[in-house]
Amino acid sequence: MEKLTSAAASTVKTVLKNIQSAVTKSKFNQDVRLVAVSKTKPSEQVKELYDTGIRHFGENYVEELVEKSAQVSLDL
């Protein structure tokens, strides 16, 4: 099983900060979202990404999203 490292979590936090900074500096009023593709990833990795601030996940099947969100108590 793959393990998301603290370096990966740090990278996610940096990306989220960079997105926020770009939105703040932009002359356009747009919503920007980082979507993590969680298909084929175990619920432990989804939870770790969730804990870094990601709230939008991409799955191929609704059933997988429902199962993972129940396992890690996400408020999606």
PDB file of N, H, CA, C and O in Angstrom:
ATOM      1  N   MET A   1       0.843  -1.174   0.000  1.00  0.00           N
ATOM      2  CA  MET A   1       0.000   0.000   0.000  1.00  0.00           C
ATOM      3  C   MET A   1       0.893   1.244   0.000  1.00  0.00           C
ATOM      4  O   MET A   1       1.868   1.318   0.747  1.00  0.00           O
ATOM      5  N   GLU A   2       0.547   2.216  -0.845  1.00  0.00           N
ATOM      6  H   GLU A   2      -0.246   2.155  -1.452  1.00  0.00           H
ATOM      7  CA  GLU A   2       1.275   3.469  -0.886  1.00  0.00           C
ATOM      8  C   GLU A   2       1.009   4.265   0.380  1.00  0.00           C
ATOM      9  O   GLU A   2      -0.064   4.171   0.976  1.00  0.00           O
ATOM     10  N   LYS A   3       1.986   5.037   0.775  1.00  0.00           N
ATOM     11  H   LYS A   3       2.858   5.113   0.291  1.00  0.00           H
ATOM     12  CA  LYS A   3       1.815   5.893   1.960  1.00  0.00           C
ATOM     13  C   LYS A   3       2.114   7.322   1.538  1.00  0.00           C
ATOM     14  O   LYS A   3       3.175   7.604   0.983  1.00  0.00           O
ATOM     15  N   LEU A   4       1.186   8.213   1.799  1.00  0.00           N
ATOM     16  H   LEU A   4       0.323   7.984   2.250  1.00  0.00           H
ATOM     17  CA  LEU A   4       1.401   9.620   1.524  1.00  0.00           C
ATOM     18  C   LEU A   4       2.343  10.147   2.592  1.00  0.00           C
ATOM     19  O   LEU A   4       2.061  10.041   3.785  1.00  0.00           O
ATOM     20  N   THR A   5       3.455  10.712   2.166  1.00  0.00           N
ATOM     21  H   THR A   5       3.685  10.798   1.196  1.00  0.00           H
ATOM     22  CA  THR A   5       4.457  11.174   3.116  1.00  0.00           C
ATOM     23  C   THR A   5       4.145  12.583   3.581  1.00  0.00           C
ATOM     24  O   THR A   5       3.343  13.292   2.973  1.00  0.00           O
ATOM     25  N   SER A   6       4.785  12.975   4.658  1.00  0.00           N
ATOM     26  H   SER A   6       5.436  12.399   5.152  1.00  0.00           H
ATOM     27  CA  SER A   6       4.595  14.338   5.123  1.00  0.00           C
ATOM     28  C   SER A   6       5.091  15.323   4.077  1.00  0.00           C
ATOM     29  O   SER A   6       4.604  16.452   4.020  1.00  0.00           O
ATOM     30  N   ALA A   7       6.057  14.919   3.243  1.00  0.00           N
ATOM     31  H   ALA A   7       6.453  14.002   3.290  1.00  0.00           H
ATOM     32  CA  ALA A   7       6.523  15.782   2.151  1.00  0.00           C
ATOM     33  C   ALA A   7       5.394  16.018   1.155  1.00  0.00           C
ATOM     34  O   ALA A   7       5.233  17.129   0.651  1.00  0.00           O
ATOM     35  N   ALA A   8       4.614  14.984   0.871  1.00  0.00           N
ATOM     36  H   ALA A   8       4.744  14.081   1.280  1.00  0.00           H
ATOM     37  CA  ALA A   8       3.479  15.138  -0.042  1.00  0.00           C
ATOM     38  C   ALA A   8       2.423  16.040   0.574  1.00  0.00           C
ATOM     39  O   ALA A   8       1.848  16.881  -0.118  1.00  0.00           O
ATOM     40  N   ALA A   9       2.162  15.878   1.855  1.00  0.00           N
ATOM     41  H   ALA A   9       2.629  15.195   2.417  1.00  0.00           H
ATOM     42  CA  ALA A   9       1.195  16.734   2.538  1.00  0.00           C
ATOM     43  C   ALA A   9       1.681  18.175   2.535  1.00  0.00           C
ATOM     44  O   ALA A   9       0.882  19.096   2.364  1.00  0.00           O
ATOM     45  N   SER A  10       2.962  18.379   2.719  1.00  0.00           N
ATOM     46  H   SER A  10       3.610  17.631   2.858  1.00  0.00           H
ATOM     47  CA  SER A  10       3.550  19.721   2.672  1.00  0.00           C
ATOM     48  C   SER A  10       3.392  20.324   1.283  1.00  0.00           C
ATOM     49  O   SER A  10       3.103  21.513   1.148  1.00  0.00           O
ATOM     50  N   THR A  11       3.580  19.510   0.256  1.00  0.00           N
ATOM     51  H   THR A  11       3.814  18.544   0.365  1.00  0.00           H
ATOM     52  CA  THR A  11       3.417  19.981  -1.125  1.00  0.00           C
ATOM     53  C   THR A  11       1.981  20.406  -1.386  1.00  0.00           C
ATOM     54  O   THR A  11       1.741  21.429  -2.028  1.00  0.00           O
ATOM     55  N   VAL A  12       1.027  19.626  -0.893  1.00  0.00           N
ATOM     56  H   VAL A  12       1.222  18.795  -0.372  1.00  0.00           H
ATOM     57  CA  VAL A  12      -0.387  19.971  -1.062  1.00  0.00           C
ATOM     58  C   VAL A  12      -0.678  21.307  -0.400  1.00  0.00           C
ATOM     59  O   VAL A  12      -1.367  22.149  -0.978  1.00  0.00           O
ATOM     60  N   LYS A  13      -0.167  21.507   0.791  1.00  0.00           N
ATOM     61  H   LYS A  13       0.393  20.823   1.260  1.00  0.00           H
ATOM     62  CA  LYS A  13      -0.377  22.775   1.493  1.00  0.00           C
ATOM     63  C   LYS A  13       0.214  23.939   0.706  1.00  0.00           C
ATOM     64  O   LYS A  13      -0.386  25.011   0.633  1.00  0.00           O
ATOM     65  N   THR A  14       1.394  23.729   0.117  1.00  0.00           N
ATOM     66  H   THR A  14       1.882  22.858   0.177  1.00  0.00           H
ATOM     67  CA  THR A  14       2.023  24.771  -0.695  1.00  0.00           C
ATOM     68  C   THR A  14       1.185  25.081  -1.926  1.00  0.00           C
ATOM     69  O   THR A  14       1.013  26.248  -2.279  1.00  0.00           O
ATOM     70  N   VAL A  15       0.667  24.059  -2.578  1.00  0.00           N
ATOM     71  H   VAL A  15       0.807  23.111  -2.291  1.00  0.00           H
ATOM     72  CA  VAL A  15      -0.174  24.264  -3.763  1.00  0.00           C
ATOM     73  C   VAL A  15      -1.432  25.045  -3.391  1.00  0.00           C
ATOM     74  O   VAL A  15      -1.826  25.961  -4.113  1.00  0.00           O
ATOM     75  N   LEU A  16      -2.062  24.694  -2.281  1.00  0.00           N
ATOM     76  H   LEU A  16      -1.742  23.950  -1.694  1.00  0.00           H
ATOM     77  CA  LEU A  16      -3.257  25.421  -1.838  1.00  0.00           C
ATOM     78  C   LEU A  16      -2.938  26.890  -1.547  1.00  0.00           C
ATOM     79  O   LEU A  16      -3.726  27.773  -1.886  1.00  0.00           O
ATOM     80  N   LYS A  17      -1.796  27.154  -0.927  1.00  0.00           N
ATOM     81  H   LYS A  17      -1.156  26.437  -0.651  1.00  0.00           H
ATOM     82  CA  LYS A  17      -1.388  28.537  -0.660  1.00  0.00           C
ATOM     83  C   LYS A  17      -1.133  29.290  -1.967  1.00  0.00           C
ATOM     84  O   LYS A  17      -1.521  30.450  -2.103  1.00  0.00           O
ATOM     85  N   ASN A  18      -0.481  28.629  -2.928  1.00  0.00           N
ATOM     86  H   ASN A  18      -0.166  27.686  -2.818  1.00  0.00           H
ATOM     87  CA  ASN A  18      -0.207  29.256  -4.216  1.00  0.00           C
ATOM     88  C   ASN A  18      -1.491  29.575  -4.975  1.00  0.00           C
ATOM     89  O   ASN A  18      -1.592  30.620  -5.618  1.00  0.00           O
ATOM     90  N   ILE A  19      -2.455  28.690  -4.901  1.00  0.00           N
ATOM     91  H   ILE A  19      -2.373  27.841  -4.378  1.00  0.00           H
ATOM     92  CA  ILE A  19      -3.752  28.938  -5.537  1.00  0.00           C
ATOM     93  C   ILE A  19      -4.409  30.156  -4.904  1.00  0.00           C
ATOM     94  O   ILE A  19      -4.897  31.040  -5.608  1.00  0.00           O
ATOM     95  N   GLN A  20      -4.421  30.201  -3.581  1.00  0.00           N
ATOM     96  H   GLN A  20      -4.024  29.483  -3.010  1.00  0.00           H
ATOM     97  CA  GLN A  20      -5.038  31.332  -2.892  1.00  0.00           C
ATOM     98  C   GLN A  20      -4.332  32.639  -3.232  1.00  0.00           C
ATOM     99  O   GLN A  20      -4.980  33.667  -3.432  1.00  0.00           O
ATOM    100  N   SER A  21      -3.027  32.599  -3.296  1.00  0.00           N
ATOM    101  H   SER A  21      -2.501  31.765  -3.134  1.00  0.00           H
ATOM    102  CA  SER A  21      -2.254  33.793  -3.632  1.00  0.00           C
ATOM    103  C   SER A  21      -2.577  34.264  -5.048  1.00  0.00           C
ATOM    104  O   SER A  21      -2.750  35.461  -5.281  1.00  0.00           O
ATOM    105  N   ALA A  22      -2.658  33.331  -5.992  1.00  0.00           N
ATOM    106  H   ALA A  22      -2.517  32.359  -5.803  1.00  0.00           H
ATOM    107  CA  ALA A  22      -2.971  33.691  -7.376  1.00  0.00           C
ATOM    108  C   ALA A  22      -4.375  34.275  -7.494  1.00  0.00           C
ATOM    109  O   ALA A  22      -4.590  35.242  -8.226  1.00  0.00           O
ATOM    110  N   VAL A  23      -5.319  33.695  -6.782  1.00  0.00           N
ATOM    111  H   VAL A  23      -5.144  32.910  -6.188  1.00  0.00           H
ATOM    112  CA  VAL A  23      -6.702  34.203  -6.809  1.00  0.00           C
ATOM    113  C   VAL A  23      -6.745  35.616  -6.241  1.00  0.00           C
ATOM    114  O   VAL A  23      -7.426  36.484  -6.786  1.00  0.00           O
ATOM    115  N   THR A  24      -6.034  35.846  -5.167  1.00  0.00           N
ATOM    116  H   THR A  24      -5.481  35.140  -4.724  1.00  0.00           H
ATOM    117  CA  THR A  24      -6.004  37.164  -4.535  1.00  0.00           C
ATOM    118  C   THR A  24      -5.412  38.222  -5.469  1.00  0.00           C
ATOM    119  O   THR A  24      -5.895  39.353  -5.516  1.00  0.00           O
ATOM    120  N   LYS A  25      -4.379  37.856  -6.201  1.00  0.00           N
ATOM    121  H   LYS A  25      -3.986  36.937  -6.162  1.00  0.00           H
ATOM    122  CA  LYS A  25      -3.697  38.790  -7.099  1.00  0.00           C
ATOM    123  C   LYS A  25      -4.420  38.989  -8.428  1.00  0.00           C
ATOM    124  O   LYS A  25      -4.176  39.977  -9.121  1.00  0.00           O
ATOM    125  N   SER A  26      -5.289  38.080  -8.784  1.00  0.00           N
ATOM    126  H   SER A  26      -5.487  37.278  -8.221  1.00  0.00           H
ATOM    127  CA  SER A  26      -5.955  38.130 -10.088  1.00  0.00           C
ATOM    128  C   SER A  26      -6.965  39.271 -10.155  1.00  0.00           C
ATOM    129  O   SER A  26      -7.623  39.602  -9.169  1.00  0.00           O
ATOM    130  N   LYS A  27      -7.069  39.857 -11.333  1.00  0.00           N
ATOM    131  H   LYS A  27      -6.535  39.587 -12.134  1.00  0.00           H
ATOM    132  CA  LYS A  27      -8.084  40.898 -11.533  1.00  0.00           C
ATOM    133  C   LYS A  27      -9.444  40.285 -11.857  1.00  0.00           C
ATOM    134  O   LYS A  27     -10.451  40.989 -11.924  1.00  0.00           O
ATOM    135  N   PHE A  28      -9.464  38.986 -12.053  1.00  0.00           N
ATOM    136  H   PHE A  28      -8.646  38.413 -11.999  1.00  0.00           H
ATOM    137  CA  PHE A  28     -10.698  38.281 -12.363  1.00  0.00           C
ATOM    138  C   PHE A  28     -11.296  37.703 -11.081  1.00  0.00           C
ATOM    139  O   PHE A  28     -10.564  37.234 -10.209  1.00  0.00           O
ATOM    140  N   ASN A  29     -12.597  37.735 -10.969  1.00  0.00           N
ATOM    141  H   ASN A  29     -13.191  38.116 -11.678  1.00  0.00           H
ATOM    142  CA  ASN A  29     -13.273  37.179  -9.811  1.00  0.00           C
ATOM    143  C   ASN A  29     -13.696  35.752 -10.161  1.00  0.00           C
ATOM    144  O   ASN A  29     -14.764  35.532 -10.732  1.00  0.00           O
ATOM    145  N   GLN A  30     -12.842  34.787  -9.811  1.00  0.00           N
ATOM    146  H   GLN A  30     -11.974  34.966  -9.347  1.00  0.00           H
ATOM    147  CA  GLN A  30     -13.111  33.404 -10.164  1.00  0.00           C
ATOM    148  C   GLN A  30     -12.937  32.497  -8.949  1.00  0.00           C
ATOM    149  O   GLN A  30     -12.132  32.765  -8.057  1.00  0.00           O
ATOM    150  N   ASP A  31     -13.703  31.437  -8.944  1.00  0.00           N
ATOM    151  H   ASP A  31     -14.357  31.220  -9.668  1.00  0.00           H
ATOM    152  CA  ASP A  31     -13.505  30.396  -7.947  1.00  0.00           C
ATOM    153  C   ASP A  31     -12.544  29.373  -8.539  1.00  0.00           C
ATOM    154  O   ASP A  31     -12.724  28.923  -9.670  1.00  0.00           O
ATOM    155  N   VAL A  32     -11.541  29.014  -7.782  1.00  0.00           N
ATOM    156  H   VAL A  32     -11.394  29.380  -6.862  1.00  0.00           H
ATOM    157  CA  VAL A  32     -10.562  28.020  -8.219  1.00  0.00           C
ATOM    158  C   VAL A  32     -10.554  26.903  -7.198  1.00  0.00           C
ATOM    159  O   VAL A  32     -10.563  27.152  -5.992  1.00  0.00           O
ATOM    160  N   ARG A  33     -10.537  25.686  -7.677  1.00  0.00           N
ATOM    161  H   ARG A  33     -10.530  25.485  -8.657  1.00  0.00           H
ATOM    162  CA  ARG A  33     -10.596  24.522  -6.809  1.00  0.00           C
ATOM    163  C   ARG A  33      -9.523  23.518  -7.174  1.00  0.00           C
ATOM    164  O   ARG A  33      -9.288  23.237  -8.349  1.00  0.00           O
ATOM    165  N   LEU A  34      -8.886  22.991  -6.173  1.00  0.00           N
ATOM    166  H   LEU A  34      -9.077  23.219  -5.218  1.00  0.00           H
ATOM    167  CA  LEU A  34      -7.966  21.880  -6.379  1.00  0.00           C
ATOM    168  C   LEU A  34      -8.767  20.601  -6.160  1.00  0.00           C
ATOM    169  O   LEU A  34      -9.359  20.402  -5.098  1.00  0.00           O
ATOM    170  N   VAL A  35      -8.781  19.746  -7.163  1.00  0.00           N
ATOM    171  H   VAL A  35      -8.301  19.907  -8.025  1.00  0.00           H
ATOM    172  CA  VAL A  35      -9.508  18.481  -7.068  1.00  0.00           C
ATOM    173  C   VAL A  35      -8.480  17.354  -7.022  1.00  0.00           C
ATOM    174  O   VAL A  35      -7.695  17.180  -7.954  1.00  0.00           O
ATOM    175  N   ALA A  36      -8.491  16.605  -5.947  1.00  0.00           N
ATOM    176  H   ALA A  36      -9.129  16.747  -5.190  1.00  0.00           H
ATOM    177  CA  ALA A  36      -7.588  15.466  -5.804  1.00  0.00           C
ATOM    178  C   ALA A  36      -8.257  14.239  -6.399  1.00  0.00           C
ATOM    179  O   ALA A  36      -9.405  13.929  -6.081  1.00  0.00           O
ATOM    180  N   VAL A  37      -7.542  13.556  -7.253  1.00  0.00           N
ATOM    181  H   VAL A  37      -6.609  13.808  -7.511  1.00  0.00           H
ATOM    182  CA  VAL A  37      -8.072  12.325  -7.837  1.00  0.00           C
ATOM    183  C   VAL A  37      -7.773  11.199  -6.866  1.00  0.00           C
ATOM    184  O   VAL A  37      -6.621  10.819  -6.659  1.00  0.00           O
ATOM    185  N   SER A  38      -8.827  10.678  -6.283  1.00  0.00           N
ATOM    186  H   SER A  38      -9.763  10.986  -6.452  1.00  0.00           H
ATOM    187  CA  SER A  38      -8.658   9.674  -5.232  1.00  0.00           C
ATOM    188  C   SER A  38      -9.006   8.267  -5.681  1.00  0.00           C
ATOM    189  O   SER A  38      -8.986   7.329  -4.884  1.00  0.00           O
ATOM    190  N   LYS A  39      -9.327   8.124  -6.962  1.00  0.00           N
ATOM    191  H   LYS A  39      -9.344   8.886  -7.609  1.00  0.00           H
ATOM    192  CA  LYS A  39      -9.663   6.775  -7.440  1.00  0.00           C
ATOM    193  C   LYS A  39      -8.449   5.865  -7.270  1.00  0.00           C
ATOM    194  O   LYS A  39      -7.310   6.280  -7.485  1.00  0.00           O
ATOM    195  N   THR A  40      -8.701   4.672  -6.898  1.00  0.00           N
ATOM    196  H   THR A  40      -9.627   4.335  -6.723  1.00  0.00           H
ATOM    197  CA  THR A  40      -7.726   3.607  -6.633  1.00  0.00           C
ATOM    198  C   THR A  40      -6.862   3.856  -5.398  1.00  0.00           C
ATOM    199  O   THR A  40      -5.988   3.044  -5.093  1.00  0.00           O
ATOM    200  N   LYS A  41      -7.083   4.946  -4.690  1.00  0.00           N
ATOM    201  H   LYS A  41      -7.792   5.606  -4.938  1.00  0.00           H
ATOM    202  CA  LYS A  41      -6.285   5.235  -3.493  1.00  0.00           C
ATOM    203  C   LYS A  41      -7.042   4.782  -2.255  1.00  0.00           C
ATOM    204  O   LYS A  41      -8.267   4.887  -2.200  1.00  0.00           O
ATOM    205  N   PRO A  42      -6.323   4.281  -1.267  1.00  0.00           N
ATOM    206  CA  PRO A  42      -6.992   3.827  -0.045  1.00  0.00           C
ATOM    207  C   PRO A  42      -7.532   4.998   0.765  1.00  0.00           C
ATOM    208  O   PRO A  42      -7.067   6.130   0.634  1.00  0.00           O
ATOM    209  N   SER A  43      -8.502   4.709   1.587  1.00  0.00           N
ATOM    210  H   SER A  43      -8.880   3.789   1.693  1.00  0.00           H
ATOM    211  CA  SER A  43      -9.153   5.749   2.383  1.00  0.00           C
ATOM    212  C   SER A  43      -8.179   6.464   3.316  1.00  0.00           C
ATOM    213  O   SER A  43      -8.403   7.626   3.655  1.00  0.00           O
ATOM    214  N   GLU A  44      -7.108   5.800   3.738  1.00  0.00           N
ATOM    215  H   GLU A  44      -6.927   4.855   3.463  1.00  0.00           H
ATOM    216  CA  GLU A  44      -6.117   6.449   4.606  1.00  0.00           C
ATOM    217  C   GLU A  44      -5.458   7.628   3.903  1.00  0.00           C
ATOM    218  O   GLU A  44      -5.210   8.665   4.517  1.00  0.00           O
ATOM    219  N   GLN A  45      -5.172   7.464   2.604  1.00  0.00           N
ATOM    220  H   GLN A  45      -5.374   6.621   2.105  1.00  0.00           H
ATOM    221  CA  GLN A  45      -4.578   8.562   1.840  1.00  0.00           C
ATOM    222  C   GLN A  45      -5.583   9.684   1.614  1.00  0.00           C
ATOM    223  O   GLN A  45      -5.219  10.859   1.653  1.00  0.00           O
ATOM    224  N   VAL A  46      -6.830   9.335   1.382  1.00  0.00           N
ATOM    225  H   VAL A  46      -7.126   8.381   1.351  1.00  0.00           H
ATOM    226  CA  VAL A  46      -7.872  10.340   1.218  1.00  0.00           C
ATOM    227  C   VAL A  46      -7.984  11.161   2.499  1.00  0.00           C
ATOM    228  O   VAL A  46      -8.094  12.386   2.448  1.00  0.00           O
ATOM    229  N   LYS A  47      -7.957  10.492   3.636  1.00  0.00           N
ATOM    230  H   LYS A  47      -7.869   9.497   3.677  1.00  0.00           H
ATOM    231  CA  LYS A  47      -8.047  11.186   4.923  1.00  0.00           C
ATOM    232  C   LYS A  47      -6.860  12.122   5.122  1.00  0.00           C
ATOM    233  O   LYS A  47      -7.031  13.242   5.604  1.00  0.00           O
ATOM    234  N   GLU A  48      -5.676  11.683   4.762  1.00  0.00           N
ATOM    235  H   GLU A  48      -5.537  10.773   4.370  1.00  0.00           H
ATOM    236  CA  GLU A  48      -4.499  12.532   4.923  1.00  0.00           C
ATOM    237  C   GLU A  48      -4.612  13.781   4.041  1.00  0.00           C
ATOM    238  O   GLU A  48      -4.271  14.880   4.478  1.00  0.00           O
ATOM    239  N   LEU A  49      -5.084  13.617   2.821  1.00  0.00           N
ATOM    240  H   LEU A  49      -5.361  12.724   2.466  1.00  0.00           H
ATOM    241  CA  LEU A  49      -5.291  14.784   1.953  1.00  0.00           C
ATOM    242  C   LEU A  49      -6.378  15.691   2.515  1.00  0.00           C
ATOM    243  O   LEU A  49      -6.249  16.915   2.487  1.00  0.00           O
ATOM    244  N   TYR A  50      -7.428  15.099   3.017  1.00  0.00           N
ATOM    245  H   TYR A  50      -7.533  14.105   3.040  1.00  0.00           H
ATOM    246  CA  TYR A  50      -8.504  15.869   3.629  1.00  0.00           C
ATOM    247  C   TYR A  50      -7.961  16.702   4.795  1.00  0.00           C
ATOM    248  O   TYR A  50      -8.328  17.865   4.960  1.00  0.00           O
ATOM    249  N   ASP A  51      -7.099  16.103   5.586  1.00  0.00           N
ATOM    250  H   ASP A  51      -6.801  15.158   5.451  1.00  0.00           H
ATOM    251  CA  ASP A  51      -6.515  16.794   6.731  1.00  0.00           C
ATOM    252  C   ASP A  51      -5.611  17.954   6.317  1.00  0.00           C
ATOM    253  O   ASP A  51      -5.371  18.858   7.117  1.00  0.00           O
ATOM    254  N   THR A  52      -5.104  17.945   5.076  1.00  0.00           N
ATOM    255  H   THR A  52      -5.299  17.210   4.426  1.00  0.00           H
ATOM    256  CA  THR A  52      -4.277  19.053   4.593  1.00  0.00           C
ATOM    257  C   THR A  52      -5.121  20.194   4.041  1.00  0.00           C
ATOM    258  O   THR A  52      -4.592  21.261   3.728  1.00  0.00           O
ATOM    259  N   GLY A  53      -6.434  19.981   3.918  1.00  0.00           N
ATOM    260  H   GLY A  53      -6.864  19.114   4.172  1.00  0.00           H
ATOM    261  CA  GLY A  53      -7.307  21.061   3.466  1.00  0.00           C
ATOM    262  C   GLY A  53      -8.050  20.806   2.177  1.00  0.00           C
ATOM    263  O   GLY A  53      -8.879  21.623   1.777  1.00  0.00           O
ATOM    264  N   ILE A  54      -7.780  19.703   1.518  1.00  0.00           N
ATOM    265  H   ILE A  54      -7.107  19.039   1.843  1.00  0.00           H
ATOM    266  CA  ILE A  54      -8.492  19.403   0.277  1.00  0.00           C
ATOM    267  C   ILE A  54      -9.900  18.925   0.608  1.00  0.00           C
ATOM    268  O   ILE A  54     -10.094  18.067   1.469  1.00  0.00           O
ATOM    269  N   ARG A  55     -10.866  19.488  -0.082  1.00  0.00           N
ATOM    270  H   ARG A  55     -10.709  20.185  -0.782  1.00  0.00           H
ATOM    271  CA  ARG A  55     -12.263  19.134   0.164  1.00  0.00           C
ATOM    272  C   ARG A  55     -12.971  18.601  -1.082  1.00  0.00           C
ATOM    273  O   ARG A  55     -14.149  18.248  -1.022  1.00  0.00           O
ATOM    274  N   HIS A  56     -12.269  18.541  -2.197  1.00  0.00           N
ATOM    275  H   HIS A  56     -11.313  18.828  -2.246  1.00  0.00           H
ATOM    276  CA  HIS A  56     -12.877  18.068  -3.437  1.00  0.00           C
ATOM    277  C   HIS A  56     -12.061  16.893  -3.969  1.00  0.00           C
ATOM    278  O   HIS A  56     -10.856  16.997  -4.197  1.00  0.00           O
ATOM    279  N   PHE A  57     -12.755  15.777  -4.157  1.00  0.00           N
ATOM    280  H   PHE A  57     -13.734  15.693  -3.972  1.00  0.00           H
ATOM    281  CA  PHE A  57     -12.111  14.550  -4.600  1.00  0.00           C
ATOM    282  C   PHE A  57     -12.807  14.018  -5.839  1.00  0.00           C
ATOM    283  O   PHE A  57     -14.028  14.111  -5.969  1.00  0.00           O
ATOM    284  N   GLY A  58     -12.024  13.462  -6.745  1.00  0.00           N
ATOM    285  H   GLY A  58     -11.033  13.386  -6.639  1.00  0.00           H
ATOM    286  CA  GLY A  58     -12.573  12.867  -7.954  1.00  0.00           C
ATOM    287  C   GLY A  58     -12.538  11.355  -7.860  1.00  0.00           C
ATOM    288  O   GLY A  58     -11.498  10.762  -7.572  1.00  0.00           O
ATOM    289  N   GLU A  59     -13.655  10.753  -8.098  1.00  0.00           N
ATOM    290  H   GLU A  59     -14.500  11.234  -8.331  1.00  0.00           H
ATOM    291  CA  GLU A  59     -13.789   9.291  -8.106  1.00  0.00           C
ATOM    292  C   GLU A  59     -14.491   8.881  -9.393  1.00  0.00           C
ATOM    293  O   GLU A  59     -15.245   9.664  -9.970  1.00  0.00           O
ATOM    294  N   ASN A  60     -14.247   7.671  -9.836  1.00  0.00           N
ATOM    295  H   ASN A  60     -13.635   7.035  -9.367  1.00  0.00           H
ATOM    296  CA  ASN A  60     -14.949   7.165 -11.015  1.00  0.00           C
ATOM    297  C   ASN A  60     -16.367   6.726 -10.686  1.00  0.00           C
ATOM    298  O   ASN A  60     -17.271   6.832 -11.515  1.00  0.00           O
ATOM    299  N   TYR A  61     -16.550   6.233  -9.469  1.00  0.00           N
ATOM    300  H   TYR A  61     -15.816   6.147  -8.796  1.00  0.00           H
ATOM    301  CA  TYR A  61     -17.836   5.659  -9.111  1.00  0.00           C
ATOM    302  C   TYR A  61     -18.351   6.255  -7.798  1.00  0.00           C
ATOM    303  O   TYR A  61     -17.598   6.401  -6.835  1.00  0.00           O
ATOM    304  N   VAL A  62     -19.619   6.590  -7.775  1.00  0.00           N
ATOM    305  H   VAL A  62     -20.230   6.471  -8.558  1.00  0.00           H
ATOM    306  CA  VAL A  62     -20.229   7.162  -6.578  1.00  0.00           C
ATOM    307  C   VAL A  62     -20.082   6.204  -5.406  1.00  0.00           C
ATOM    308  O   VAL A  62     -19.859   6.631  -4.273  1.00  0.00           O
ATOM    309  N   GLU A  63     -20.206   4.926  -5.673  1.00  0.00           N
ATOM    310  H   GLU A  63     -20.387   4.579  -6.593  1.00  0.00           H
ATOM    311  CA  GLU A  63     -20.113   3.932  -4.604  1.00  0.00           C
ATOM    312  C   GLU A  63     -18.766   4.021  -3.875  1.00  0.00           C
ATOM    313  O   GLU A  63     -18.706   3.890  -2.653  1.00  0.00           O
ATOM    314  N   GLU A  64     -17.684   4.245  -4.638  1.00  0.00           N
ATOM    315  H   GLU A  64     -17.732   4.351  -5.631  1.00  0.00           H
ATOM    316  CA  GLU A  64     -16.361   4.352  -4.020  1.00  0.00           C
ATOM    317  C   GLU A  64     -16.274   5.603  -3.153  1.00  0.00           C
ATOM    318  O   GLU A  64     -15.696   5.562  -2.066  1.00  0.00           O
ATOM    319  N   LEU A  65     -16.834   6.700  -3.614  1.00  0.00           N
ATOM    320  H   LEU A  65     -17.303   6.734  -4.496  1.00  0.00           H
ATOM    321  CA  LEU A  65     -16.823   7.932  -2.831  1.00  0.00           C
ATOM    322  C   LEU A  65     -17.617   7.748  -1.543  1.00  0.00           C
ATOM    323  O   LEU A  65     -17.174   8.164  -0.472  1.00  0.00           O
ATOM    324  N   VAL A  66     -18.773   7.135  -1.642  1.00  0.00           N
ATOM    325  H   VAL A  66     -19.133   6.797  -2.511  1.00  0.00           H
ATOM    326  CA  VAL A  66     -19.606   6.906  -0.463  1.00  0.00           C
ATOM    327  C   VAL A  66     -18.863   6.017   0.535  1.00  0.00           C
ATOM    328  O   VAL A  66     -18.855   6.297   1.733  1.00  0.00           O
ATOM    329  N   GLU A  67     -18.244   4.952   0.040  1.00  0.00           N
ATOM    330  H   GLU A  67     -18.251   4.725  -0.934  1.00  0.00           H
ATOM    331  CA  GLU A  67     -17.516   4.039   0.925  1.00  0.00           C
ATOM    332  C   GLU A  67     -16.339   4.737   1.612  1.00  0.00           C
ATOM    333  O   GLU A  67     -16.159   4.609   2.823  1.00  0.00           O
ATOM    334  N   LYS A  68     -15.546   5.470   0.841  1.00  0.00           N
ATOM    335  H   LYS A  68     -15.693   5.573  -0.142  1.00  0.00           H
ATOM    336  CA  LYS A  68     -14.378   6.145   1.419  1.00  0.00           C
ATOM    337  C   LYS A  68     -14.793   7.237   2.387  1.00  0.00           C
ATOM    338  O   LYS A  68     -14.181   7.382   3.445  1.00  0.00           O
ATOM    339  N   SER A  69     -15.809   8.002   2.055  1.00  0.00           N
ATOM    340  H   SER A  69     -16.307   7.884   1.195  1.00  0.00           H
ATOM    341  CA  SER A  69     -16.226   9.078   2.951  1.00  0.00           C
ATOM    342  C   SER A  69     -16.782   8.514   4.255  1.00  0.00           C
ATOM    343  O   SER A  69     -16.631   9.133   5.308  1.00  0.00           O
ATOM    344  N   ALA A  70     -17.419   7.353   4.199  1.00  0.00           N
ATOM    345  H   ALA A  70     -17.541   6.850   3.343  1.00  0.00           H
ATOM    346  CA  ALA A  70     -17.929   6.716   5.427  1.00  0.00           C
ATOM    347  C   ALA A  70     -16.764   6.197   6.268  1.00  0.00           C
ATOM    348  O   ALA A  70     -16.809   6.257   7.496  1.00  0.00           O
ATOM    349  N   GLN A  71     -15.722   5.690   5.611  1.00  0.00           N
ATOM    350  H   GLN A  71     -15.685   5.641   4.613  1.00  0.00           H
ATOM    351  CA  GLN A  71     -14.584   5.127   6.339  1.00  0.00           C
ATOM    352  C   GLN A  71     -13.758   6.191   7.040  1.00  0.00           C
ATOM    353  O   GLN A  71     -13.188   5.935   8.100  1.00  0.00           O
ATOM    354  N   VAL A  72     -13.688   7.371   6.463  1.00  0.00           N
ATOM    355  H   VAL A  72     -14.151   7.578   5.601  1.00  0.00           H
ATOM    356  CA  VAL A  72     -12.822   8.406   7.055  1.00  0.00           C
ATOM    357  C   VAL A  72     -13.612   9.595   7.578  1.00  0.00           C
ATOM    358  O   VAL A  72     -13.025  10.621   7.922  1.00  0.00           O
ATOM    359  N   SER A  73     -14.913   9.475   7.643  1.00  0.00           N
ATOM    360  H   SER A  73     -15.390   8.642   7.364  1.00  0.00           H
ATOM    361  CA  SER A  73     -15.799  10.504   8.218  1.00  0.00           C
ATOM    362  C   SER A  73     -15.581  11.880   7.597  1.00  0.00           C
ATOM    363  O   SER A  73     -15.348  12.859   8.307  1.00  0.00           O
ATOM    364  N   LEU A  74     -15.656  11.949   6.288  1.00  0.00           N
ATOM    365  H   LEU A  74     -15.846  11.155   5.711  1.00  0.00           H
ATOM    366  CA  LEU A  74     -15.498  13.213   5.579  1.00  0.00           C
ATOM    367  C   LEU A  74     -16.822  13.935   5.537  1.00  0.00           C
ATOM    368  O   LEU A  74     -17.876  13.303   5.464  1.00  0.00           O
ATOM    369  N   ASP A  75     -16.782  15.228   5.581  1.00  0.00           N
ATOM    370  H   ASP A  75     -15.927  15.742   5.640  1.00  0.00           H
ATOM    371  CA  ASP A  75     -18.011  16.020   5.456  1.00  0.00           C
ATOM    372  C   ASP A  75     -18.103  16.621   4.071  1.00  0.00           C
ATOM    373  O   ASP A  75     -18.174  17.840   3.913  1.00  0.00           O
ATOM    374  N   LEU A  76     -18.101  15.757   3.068  1.00  0.00           N
ATOM    375  H   LEU A  76     -18.044  14.767   3.197  1.00  0.00           H
ATOM    376  CA  LEU A  76     -18.101  16.202   1.671  1.00  0.00           C
ATOM    377  C   LEU A  76     -19.455  16.688   1.250  1.00  0.00           C
ATOM    378  O   LEU A  76     -19.634  17.099   0.103  1.00  0.00           O
TER     379      LEU A  76
END
